[in-house]
Amino acid sequence: MCGGLAIVAFAAGSWSRLALAGAVLVALTAAARCGPGWMLRTLWPLRWLLLFTLLLHLFLSPGYTLFGVAWLSRDGLRLGLLTCGQLGVAPWRRHC
């Protein structure tokens, strides 16, 4: 079931689909009686991956500029945040 949730998270191409996958994740963790602390401890080892994923999308994706600076992309920021959300939902296969 968790593998299927990871597949659904990476297949989500919009925020609404990712929110649905996140809601399923929260429901599964509530059913397993895992608290929010466990969820944050699961994401903590991924902090550098999430940060660099966001920065690479921000600096290297084409699109509209952000704050009038040519090397910052608003589209890259949106795509980077979506990708970080997908990475945040996908790795929850460990037990609490």
Secondary structure, 3 states (H helix, E strand, C coil): CHHHHHHHHHHCCCHHHHHHHHHHHHHHHHHCCCCHHHHHHHHHHHHHHHHHHHHHHHHHCCCCEECCEEEEEHHHHHHHHHHHHHHHHCCCCCCC
